[in-house]
Amino acid sequence: MVSYSEPGTYDPQVKVWSYSDGENSDTAACGTVSVTESTSTPTPTPKSTADASCTVSETNVRVGESVTIDASGSENADDFQYDKYGTGTFGEYTTQSTRAVSYSEPGTYDPQVKVWSYSGGETSDTAGCGSVSVTESTSNPTATPTQTDTPTPTPAVAASCRVLETNVRVGESVTIDASGSENADDFQYDKYGTGSFGELTAIRSKVVSYSEPGTYEPQVRVWSYSGGETSDLETCGTVGVTEPTPTPTPTPTPTPTQTATSTQVEPETQSPSTETPLPTATTTTTTTTTAPATGTGTNGEAWFRYSPSDPSANGSVRLVAQSGVSRASAEAHGWDVDGDGTVDRRGRALELSAKPSGETAVTLSIESANGTTTSVTRVVPATLILANETATPDEAGTPPTDTGGGVPAVALVALLLVVLVAVLAARSRMDR
């Protein structure tokens, strides 16, 4: 979308580029635009930018005592990052507007919060929360006979997990349900039970599938930030995965045979089918684009930004979903960053380590409340790295099925048998 600041007649043009089978371009005129004087200066629509606000519940504590960092007063905040020491080292992204922390060493600390907004473009803001003075802890005094106060215990995090399907075939869905966990703020899932947990998420269940037969014991790790950061681990059960149901082989169709009069010829009772059915391929159409990070999706489309626009200037790349539908309608955001067609990460925002060389095709899928899914694929000019990931059976490739159009071997054998019967019948007639 463009605008003109001076009256006049303009002839805008567009140049398009394609990178399939080599780089090529084309230019076209878009028509004539006549611009007249404006009648009044419209009031620009204000952009919702992030505005951080932060306080601390305590300013003087002893070692090990809890301090709550409260950023609930921030405006237009979608995600939060906390830095309890005030050194500029911010933690993981979270939607929690408060964080309980404690300090293990005496000293003076200046905690901070960074808030992020994705409305009308990605913006962030940082605010200091105040100073916290931490002194040495003292021994617990002996309670007098009249003392009746008892400390309030900190709620302990307790993981609870189960699998809703225990016997499936390759490719079928398995739901890992951790909704029974107590005092859980974030969840991490390990569908193989190998100790390789995924990203932190606030979602209490996850649907997975397996690409290889075997027995798997998925796990979940839950985190609590009330009264200090604690976690708990639970095994969800055992999932037995078997080979997929084989495709039934079609029954061969009998063919007529020829029998000689004077010379007995072994007749062919049936001939195998000359054509083997091929599996029907399902094609999913995806739009791949290399549009700049300033582009946006149209109404009803998925889109995402990546920054920085030149990854060679940074060691990481940040991806932020820009849904064409309202945020209330978008229920889940899934990211495929290795091109295998499965979701590797979830959430509106994603930050990955990156190498400046190469490029990565990233696919974002947005699931709406009405059950529809929109997706978009963009080429990010850097090699993205899935941190803390190990090779799993999902990474093993499946050999492609040969559908190149060649004549099946069964059909060739059947054709040779028919020719042989015809030759024997002809020779029998000549003997007569």
C-alpha positions in Angstrom: 0.0 0.0 0.0 1.4 3.4 -1.0 0.3 7.1 -0.7 1.3 10.3 -2.4 2.1 13.6 -0.7 1.8 15.8 -3.7 -1.1 16.3 -6.2 -0.4 15.0 -9.8 -0.7 12.0 -12.1 1.4 8.9 -11.4 2.0 5.6 -13.3 3.1 3.0 -10.7 4.9 -0.2 -11.8 5.8 -3.5 -10.2 8.7 -5.8 -10.7 8.3 -9.5 -9.6 11.1 -12.0 -9.0 11.1 -15.8 -9.2 13.8 -18.1 -7.9 12.5 -21.4 -9.3 14.9 -22.9 -11.9 17.1 -19.8 -11.7 16.5 -16.1 -10.9 14.3 -14.2 -13.3 12.1 -11.1 -13.1 9.3 -9.2 -15.0 8.0 -5.6 -14.9 4.4 -4.5 -15.5 2.6 -1.1 -15.4 -0.2 -1.0 -12.9 -2.3 1.9 -14.4 -2.6 5.6 -13.8 -3.3 7.3 -10.4 -4.6 10.9 -10.2 -3.9 12.6 -6.9 -5.7 15.7 -5.8 -5.4 18.0 -2.8 -6.7 16.4 0.4 -9.7 17.9 2.1 -8.5 17.4 5.7 -5.6 15.8 7.4 -6.8 12.4 8.9 -5.8 11.5 12.4 -3.5 8.6 12.3 -4.5 5.5 14.1 -2.2 5.0 17.1 -0.1 1.9 17.0 -0.3 -0.3 20.1 3.2 -0.3 21.4 4.6 -2.2 24.4 4.8 -0.1 27.6 6.7 -1.8 30.5 5.8 -1.2 34.2 7.3 -3.1 37.1 7.4 -3.2 40.9 8.9 -5.5 43.5 6.9 -6.7 46.5 9.8 -6.5 49.0 12.8 -4.2 49.0 14.6 -5.6 52.1 14.9 -9.4 52.4 17.3 -12.0 53.7 19.0 -14.7 51.6 16.5 -17.3 50.4 13.4 -15.1 51.1 10.9 -14.6 48.2 10.5 -11.4 46.2 7.7 -11.0 43.7 8.4 -9.1 40.5 5.1 -7.6 39.3 4.8 -6.5 35.7 1.0 -6.6 35.6 0.8 -2.8 35.1 2.5 -3.1 31.7 0.3 -2.1 28.7 0.0 -3.9 25.4 2.1 -6.7 26.7 1.9 -10.1 25.0 5.1 -11.7 26.4 7.4 -11.1 29.4 11.1 -11.7 30.1 12.5 -11.3 33.6 16.0 -10.3 34.7 16.1 -10.7 38.5 19.8 -9.5 38.9 19.5 -6.4 36.6 22.5 -7.4 34.6 20.7 -7.5 31.2 20.4 -11.3 31.1 16.7 -11.9 30.5 15.1 -15.3 30.9 12.6 -17.3 28.8 9.5 -15.7 27.2 6.4 -16.2 29.2 2.8 -14.9 29.4 3.0 -14.7 33.2 2.8 -11.1 34.3 4.5 -11.8 37.7 7.5 -13.9 38.7 8.6 -15.0 42.3 12.3 -15.0 42.8 14.9 -15.4 45.6 18.6 -14.6 46.0 21.3 -16.9 47.3 23.9 -14.2 48.0 23.8 -10.9 50.0 23.9 -7.7 48.0 21.8 -5.1 46.2 19.9 -6.1 43.1 18.0 -4.0 40.5 15.6 -6.5 38.8 14.1 -5.6 35.3 11.3 -6.7 33.0 11.1 -6.6 29.2 7.6 -6.7 27.6 6.8 -7.5 24.0 3.8 -6.5 21.9 2.9 -8.0 18.5 -0.1 -5.7 17.7 0.6 -3.6 14.6 4.2 -4.8 14.5 6.7 -6.1 17.0 7.7 -3.7 19.8 9.3 -4.1 23.2 10.0 -2.0 26.3 12.2 -2.5 29.3 11.5 -1.1 32.8 13.4 -1.3 36.1 11.4 -2.7 39.0 13.3 -1.1 42.0 16.1 -2.1 44.2 16.2 -5.1 46.4 18.6 -5.3 49.4 19.5 -8.8 50.4 21.2 -9.5 53.8 22.6 -12.6 55.4 20.0 -15.0 56.8 19.8 -15.4 60.6 19.2 -18.5 62.6 15.6 -19.2 63.4 14.8 -17.8 66.9 13.4 -20.2 69.5 9.6 -19.8 69.6 8.2 -18.6 72.9 5.4 -20.5 74.5 2.9 -17.7 73.4 4.0 -17.9 69.7 1.2 -19.3 67.6 2.1 -18.2 64.1 3.2 -21.0 61.7 4.9 -20.4 58.3 2.7 -20.9 55.2 4.1 -23.7 53.2 5.0 -23.0 49.6 2.7 -25.0 47.2 4.8 -27.8 45.7 4.7 -28.6 42.0 3.5 -32.1 41.3 3.6 -33.6 37.8 0.8 -36.0 36.7 0.7 -37.5 33.2 -1.0 -40.2 31.2 -1.3 -41.3 27.5 -4.8 -41.7 26.1 -3.8 -44.3 23.5 -1.4 -47.1 24.5 -1.5 -49.2 21.3 -1.3 -47.5 17.9 0.2 -48.0 14.5 2.9 -45.9 12.8 1.6 -42.4 12.1 -1.5 -42.6 14.3 -2.0 -39.9 17.0 -1.2 -40.3 20.7 -2.4 -37.6 23.2 -0.1 -36.9 26.2 -2.3 -35.5 28.9 -0.7 -33.6 31.8 -3.8 -31.7 32.9 -3.8 -33.4 36.3 -0.5 -31.7 37.3 -0.7 -29.4 40.4 0.8 -25.9 40.7 2.2 -26.1 37.2 2.9 -22.9 35.2 4.9 -24.4 32.3 5.2 -27.8 30.7 7.9 -29.7 28.7 7.2 -32.9 26.7 9.5 -35.7 25.7 7.5 -38.2 23.6 10.4 -40.7 23.3 11.3 -40.8 27.0 15.0 -40.3 26.2 15.4 -37.1 28.3 15.2 -34.7 25.3 12.4 -32.3 26.4 11.0 -29.7 24.0 10.2 -26.0 24.5 8.4 -24.6 27.5 4.7 -24.3 26.9 1.6 -23.4 28.9 -0.5 -26.1 27.1 -1.5 -29.0 29.4 -1.7 -31.7 26.7 0.1 -32.5 23.4 -0.7 -34.7 20.4 2.2 -36.7 19.0 2.8 -39.6 16.5 5.6 -42.0 15.9 7.3 -42.9 12.5 8.9 -46.2 13.6 7.5 -49.3 15.4 8.6 -49.8 18.9 7.8 -49.2 22.6 8.0 -45.7 23.9 7.6 -44.2 27.4 6.8 -40.4 27.0 7.5 -38.1 29.9 6.4 -34.6 31.0 8.3 -32.1 33.1 6.3 -29.3 34.9 7.5 -26.0 36.3 6.2 -23.8 39.1 7.4 -20.2 39.8 5.4 -19.6 43.0 7.8 -19.2 45.9 10.8 -19.9 43.8 11.4 -22.0 40.6 10.7 -25.7 41.1 10.0 -28.6 38.7 8.8 -32.2 38.8 9.1 -35.1 36.3 6.6 -37.8 35.5 6.5 -40.8 33.1 3.1 -41.0 31.3 2.9 -44.7 30.6 4.0 -47.0 27.7 2.9 -46.7 24.1 3.3 -49.7 21.8 3.7 -48.7 18.1 3.2 -51.4 15.4 3.7 -51.4 11.6 0.9 -49.7 9.6 -1.9 -51.8 8.2 -0.6 -53.3 4.9 -2.5 -52.4 1.7 -4.4 -55.5 0.5 -3.1 -57.1 -2.7 -5.8 -57.2 -5.5 -7.1 -60.6 -6.5 -5.7 -61.6 -10.0 -8.3 -61.7 -12.8 -8.6 -65.1 -14.7 -7.9 -64.9 -18.4 -9.1 -67.4 -21.2 -6.5 -70.0 -22.4 -6.0 -71.7 -25.7 -5.9 -75.6 -25.9 -4.3 -77.5 -28.9 -6.3 -80.3 -30.6 -3.7 -83.1 -31.1 -0.9 -81.9 -28.8 -1.7 -81.6 -25.2 -0.6 -78.2 -23.9 -0.6 -77.2 -20.2 -3.3 -74.4 -20.2 -2.8 -71.3 -18.2 -5.6 -71.2 -15.6 -5.1 -67.6 -14.7 -2.8 -64.6 -15.4 -1.7 -62.1 -12.8 -3.0 -58.6 -13.0 -1.0 -56.5 -15.5 -1.3 -53.4 -13.4 -0.5 -52.9 -9.7 -2.6 -50.1 -8.1 -0.5 -47.2 -6.9 -1.3 -45.4 -3.7 -3.1 -42.2 -4.2 -0.9 -39.2 -3.3 -2.4 -36.4 -1.3 -1.0 -33.0 -2.2 -1.0 -30.0 0.2 -0.5 -26.7 -1.5 1.7 -24.2 0.4 2.7 -20.7 -0.5 6.5 -20.1 -0.3 7.7 -16.5 -0.4 10.8 -14.5 0.2 9.0 -11.3 0.9 10.8 -8.8 3.3 10.1 -8.8 7.0 8.0 -5.7 6.6 5.2 -7.6 4.7 1.9 -8.6 6.3 -0.7 -11.2 5.6 -4.1 -10.3 4.2 -7.3 -10.9 6.0 -7.8 -14.6 6.8 -4.1 -15.5 6.0 -1.2 -16.6 8.1 2.0 -14.6 8.1 5.1 -14.2 10.3 8.0 -11.8 10.6 11.6 -12.7 11.2 14.3 -10.4 12.6 16.9 -9.2 12.2 16.4 -8.9 8.4 20.1 -9.6 8.0 20.9 -12.6 10.2 24.6 -12.3 9.6 24.6 -9.4 12.0 23.3 -11.6 14.9 23.7 -15.1 16.3 19.9 -15.7 16.5 16.7 -15.2 14.6 13.3 -14.3 16.2 10.1 -15.4 14.5 6.8 -13.8 15.4 3.4 -15.0 14.1 1.3 -12.3 12.4 -2.2 -13.8 12.1 -4.6 -12.4 9.5 -7.5 -13.4 11.8 -8.2 -11.9 15.2 -6.0 -13.1 18.0 -9.1 -14.4 19.8 -9.8 -16.7 16.9 -6.2 -18.2 16.8 -6.0 -21.1 19.1 -2.6 -22.6 18.3 0.6 -21.6 16.4 2.8 -24.4 15.1 6.3 -24.0 13.5 8.0 -26.5 11.2 11.7 -25.3 10.9 13.3 -28.4 9.4 11.0 -29.0 6.5 9.8 -32.5 7.5 6.1 -31.5 7.6 5.7 -31.8 11.4 5.5 -29.1 14.0 8.8 -28.6 15.9 7.8 -25.7 18.1 4.6 -24.0 19.3 3.8 -20.4 20.4 3.3 -17.0 18.8 7.0 -16.1 19.2 10.0 -18.2 18.6 13.8 -17.5 19.0 16.4 -19.9 17.5 20.1 -19.9 17.1 21.2 -19.3 13.6 24.2 -19.6 11.2 24.5 -16.7 8.7 25.2 -19.1 5.8 22.5 -21.0 4.0 18.7 -20.5 4.2 15.8 -22.3 5.9 12.2 -22.8 4.7 10.0 -22.2 7.8 6.3 -23.1 7.8 3.8 -21.5 10.2 0.4 -23.1 10.8 -2.3 -21.2 12.7 -5.3 -23.3 14.0 -8.4 -21.2 14.4 -11.3 -21.7 16.9 -13.6 -22.7 14.0 -11.4 -25.8 13.2 -9.7 -24.3 10.1 -5.9 -24.1 9.7 -4.0 -21.6 7.6 -0.3 -21.8 6.9 2.5 -19.9 5.1 6.0 -20.9 4.3 8.8 -18.3 4.1 12.5 -18.7 3.3 14.6 -17.3 6.1 18.1 -16.3 4.9 20.0 -18.2 7.6 20.5 -21.8 8.8 18.3 -22.2 11.9 19.3 -24.6 14.7 16.9 -26.5 16.9 18.8 -26.3 20.2 19.1 -29.3 22.5 17.6 -31.7 19.9 18.9 -35.2 19.3 18.2 -37.4 16.4 15.0 -39.4 16.8 13.2 -42.0 14.8 11.1 -39.1 13.3 14.2 -38.0 11.4 14.7 -41.3 9.6 13.6 -40.9 6.0 11.1 -43.2 4.3 12.3 -44.5 0.9 10.1 -43.1 -1.8 7.7 -45.3 -3.7 8.7 -45.9 -7.3 5.8 -44.4 -9.4 7.9 -43.4 -12.4 5.6 -45.1 -14.9 7.7 -48.1 -15.7 6.0 -51.5 -16.7 5.6 -53.6 -13.5 7.6 -56.9 -13.5 4.4 -58.9 -12.9 2.8 -57.5 -16.1 5.9 -58.5 -18.1 5.8 -62.1 -16.8 2.1 -62.3 -17.7 2.7 -61.0 -21.2 5.4 -63.6 -21.8 3.1 -66.4 -20.6 0.4 -65.4 -23.1 2.8 -65.3 -26.0 4.2 -68.8 -25.1 0.7 -70.3 -25.1 -0.1 -68.7 -28.5 3.1 -70.1 -30.0 2.4 -73.7 -28.7 -1.2 -73.5 -30.1 0.0 -72.4 -33.5 2.6 -75.3 -33.6 -0.1 -77.8 -32.7 -2.3 -76.7 -35.6 0.7 -77.1 -38.0 1.2 -80.7 -36.8 -2.3 -81.5 -37.8 
